[in-house]
Amino acid sequence: MKIDNSVKTVVSIATGDQRRTDKAAGANLQPVTTNEKEKVELSRLSSQLQAMESNLASDGVIDTVRVEEIKQAISEGHFKVNAEVVADRLLDTVKELLQTQGNKLQ
């Protein structure tokens, strides 16, 4: 797949009185002004998502010790992949996803 670099990005950032426009892309942008009286309010759902995110981060879902053991085993060349276990778990995941999709359609 060929990556096309023909799309140029234009960035405009406004913070308080600081305005920066990326003119390297050849864009003619109007400066963005901010009104200090404008208020942004987040919904309850946003607050809940932030709380869930911090809970997940603190729960330690990933066993970092085990990850390091696996990294070392791979780098030393003695990590063995049990194809049957991988296949079984992959099939279990697919079955679970199909059940989830089936419940959404009902």
C-alpha positions, 0 to 999 in steps of 0.5 A: 500500500502506497502512502500518499503525502499529497494532503497538507495539514493546516494547524491553527491554535488559539490560547488566550491571546496567543495565536499560531497558524501553520503557514507552511502549508500555504493556508490563509486562515483567519486568526481564531479568537476566544471569548473568555465568557464562553463556558464549556460544561461536560456531561455526567457521562464524561465524568463517569468515563473519566472515573472509569478510565482512572479506575482501569489505570489503577487496577493494573489489568496488565501483569507487567511482570509477566509481560517483562518475562515474555519479552525476555524469553522472546529476546533470548529465543526460548519463548514457545507459542502453543498454537492449540491454546492460541487457536482455542482462545481465538475461537472463544473470543470470536464466539463471545463477539458473535454472541454480543452482536446477536444480543445487539440485534435482538 
